[in-house]
Amino acid sequence: FVRDAATDVHAQLGSGLSECVYQSALALALRQRGCIVETEVTVPITYNMQYIGFVRPDIVINKQLVVEIKAVIKITEAHFSQTRAYLRWLPLPPPSYTRIESIQRGAVVNFGPERVDVMPVCVPVCVPA
């Protein structure tokens, strides 16, 4: 559903716009598809149990999937790393989960000069044993 929405946005808006414009359009397109969409959610960061700052993922869908919006020529590892960092600070699965698997909980969406690319970001999470 993210790929379809992003493709529609790119088809209508084209390339060359800022990330915040694509973020607004993609959020609207996802809401029109029935998704619960939050933008710029404040996620606190702590160190030694002390609040030290926050991060703000571009889009969180259904409180499960983080979408980082880019409008660059080429996606780099830094973009994936940024998205994984957001995921690291979001709420964890329940403590009764013990087995670890890799699942998609994020995506980097790049509204590039020629096309839109949607690349999954997978992270290790605990699942029921």
Contacts in CASP RR format, 6 or more apart in sequence:
PFRMAT RR
TARGET T0000
AUTHOR 0000-0000-0000
METHOD contacts of the structure
MODEL  1
FVRDAATDVHAQLGSGLSECVYQSALALALRQRGCIVETEVTVPITYNMQ
YIGFVRPDIVINKQLVVEIKAVIKITEAHFSQTRAYLRWLPLPPPSYTRI
ESIQRGAVVNFGPERVDVMPVCVPVCVPA
1 30 0 8 1.000
1 33 0 8 1.000
1 35 0 8 1.000
2 30 0 8 1.000
2 61 0 8 1.000
2 65 0 8 1.000
2 67 0 8 1.000
2 107 0 8 1.000
2 109 0 8 1.000
2 118 0 8 1.000
3 118 0 8 1.000
4 33 0 8 1.000
5 26 0 8 1.000
5 29 0 8 1.000
5 30 0 8 1.000
5 33 0 8 1.000
6 26 0 8 1.000
6 29 0 8 1.000
6 109 0 8 1.000
6 111 0 8 1.000
6 116 0 8 1.000
6 118 0 8 1.000
7 116 0 8 1.000
8 29 0 8 1.000
9 22 0 8 1.000
9 25 0 8 1.000
9 26 0 8 1.000
9 29 0 8 1.000
9 111 0 8 1.000
9 116 0 8 1.000
10 111 0 8 1.000
10 115 0 8 1.000
10 116 0 8 1.000
12 25 0 8 1.000
13 21 0 8 1.000
13 22 0 8 1.000
13 25 0 8 1.000
13 111 0 8 1.000
14 111 0 8 1.000
15 71 0 8 1.000
15 111 0 8 1.000
15 112 0 8 1.000
15 113 0 8 1.000
15 114 0 8 1.000
16 71 0 8 1.000
16 111 0 8 1.000
16 112 0 8 1.000
16 113 0 8 1.000
17 71 0 8 1.000
17 111 0 8 1.000
18 71 0 8 1.000
19 58 0 8 1.000
19 69 0 8 1.000
19 70 0 8 1.000
19 71 0 8 1.000
19 111 0 8 1.000
22 69 0 8 1.000
22 71 0 8 1.000
22 109 0 8 1.000
22 111 0 8 1.000
23 39 0 8 1.000
23 58 0 8 1.000
23 59 0 8 1.000
23 69 0 8 1.000
24 39 0 8 1.000
26 59 0 8 1.000
26 67 0 8 1.000
26 69 0 8 1.000
26 109 0 8 1.000
27 37 0 8 1.000
27 39 0 8 1.000
27 59 0 8 1.000
30 37 0 8 1.000
30 59 0 8 1.000
30 61 0 8 1.000
31 37 0 8 1.000
35 61 0 8 1.000
35 62 0 8 1.000
36 61 0 8 1.000
36 62 0 8 1.000
36 63 0 8 1.000
37 59 0 8 1.000
37 60 0 8 1.000
37 61 0 8 1.000
38 59 0 8 1.000
38 60 0 8 1.000
38 63 0 8 1.000
39 58 0 8 1.000
39 59 0 8 1.000
39 60 0 8 1.000
40 56 0 8 1.000
40 57 0 8 1.000
40 58 0 8 1.000
41 56 0 8 1.000
41 57 0 8 1.000
41 60 0 8 1.000
42 54 0 8 1.000
42 56 0 8 1.000
43 54 0 8 1.000
43 55 0 8 1.000
43 56 0 8 1.000
43 57 0 8 1.000
43 86 0 8 1.000
43 89 0 8 1.000
43 90 0 8 1.000
44 51 0 8 1.000
44 53 0 8 1.000
44 54 0 8 1.000
44 89 0 8 1.000
45 51 0 8 1.000
45 52 0 8 1.000
45 53 0 8 1.000
45 54 0 8 1.000
45 55 0 8 1.000
45 89 0 8 1.000
46 52 0 8 1.000
55 85 0 8 1.000
55 86 0 8 1.000
55 89 0 8 1.000
57 66 0 8 1.000
57 67 0 8 1.000
57 68 0 8 1.000
57 83 0 8 1.000
57 86 0 8 1.000
58 67 0 8 1.000
58 68 0 8 1.000
58 69 0 8 1.000
59 66 0 8 1.000
59 67 0 8 1.000
59 69 0 8 1.000
60 66 0 8 1.000
60 67 0 8 1.000
60 90 0 8 1.000
61 67 0 8 1.000
64 105 0 8 1.000
65 104 0 8 1.000
65 105 0 8 1.000
65 106 0 8 1.000
65 107 0 8 1.000
66 83 0 8 1.000
66 86 0 8 1.000
66 87 0 8 1.000
66 90 0 8 1.000
66 105 0 8 1.000
66 106 0 8 1.000
66 107 0 8 1.000
66 121 0 8 1.000
67 106 0 8 1.000
67 107 0 8 1.000
67 108 0 8 1.000
67 109 0 8 1.000
68 79 0 8 1.000
68 82 0 8 1.000
68 83 0 8 1.000
68 86 0 8 1.000
68 106 0 8 1.000
68 107 0 8 1.000
68 108 0 8 1.000
68 109 0 8 1.000
68 121 0 8 1.000
69 109 0 8 1.000
69 111 0 8 1.000
70 79 0 8 1.000
70 108 0 8 1.000
70 109 0 8 1.000
70 110 0 8 1.000
70 111 0 8 1.000
70 112 0 8 1.000
71 110 0 8 1.000
71 111 0 8 1.000
71 112 0 8 1.000
72 79 0 8 1.000
72 110 0 8 1.000
72 112 0 8 1.000
73 112 0 8 1.000
73 113 0 8 1.000
75 108 0 8 1.000
75 110 0 8 1.000
75 117 0 8 1.000
75 119 0 8 1.000
79 108 0 8 1.000
79 110 0 8 1.000
80 108 0 8 1.000
80 119 0 8 1.000
80 121 0 8 1.000
83 106 0 8 1.000
83 107 0 8 1.000
83 108 0 8 1.000
83 121 0 8 1.000
84 121 0 8 1.000
84 123 0 8 1.000
87 105 0 8 1.000
87 106 0 8 1.000
87 121 0 8 1.000
87 123 0 8 1.000
88 123 0 8 1.000
90 105 0 8 1.000
92 126 0 8 1.000
93 125 0 8 1.000
93 126 0 8 1.000
93 127 0 8 1.000
96 128 0 8 1.000
97 125 0 8 1.000
97 126 0 8 1.000
97 127 0 8 1.000
97 128 0 8 1.000
97 129 0 8 1.000
98 126 0 8 1.000
98 128 0 8 1.000
98 129 0 8 1.000
99 126 0 8 1.000
99 127 0 8 1.000
99 128 0 8 1.000
99 129 0 8 1.000
100 124 0 8 1.000
100 125 0 8 1.000
100 126 0 8 1.000
100 127 0 8 1.000
101 124 0 8 1.000
101 125 0 8 1.000
101 127 0 8 1.000
102 122 0 8 1.000
102 123 0 8 1.000
102 124 0 8 1.000
102 125 0 8 1.000
103 122 0 8 1.000
103 123 0 8 1.000
103 125 0 8 1.000
103 127 0 8 1.000
104 120 0 8 1.000
104 121 0 8 1.000
104 122 0 8 1.000
105 121 0 8 1.000
105 122 0 8 1.000
105 123 0 8 1.000
105 125 0 8 1.000
106 120 0 8 1.000
106 121 0 8 1.000
106 122 0 8 1.000
106 123 0 8 1.000
107 118 0 8 1.000
107 119 0 8 1.000
107 120 0 8 1.000
107 121 0 8 1.000
108 117 0 8 1.000
108 118 0 8 1.000
108 119 0 8 1.000
108 121 0 8 1.000
109 116 0 8 1.000
109 117 0 8 1.000
109 118 0 8 1.000
109 119 0 8 1.000
110 116 0 8 1.000
110 117 0 8 1.000
110 119 0 8 1.000
END
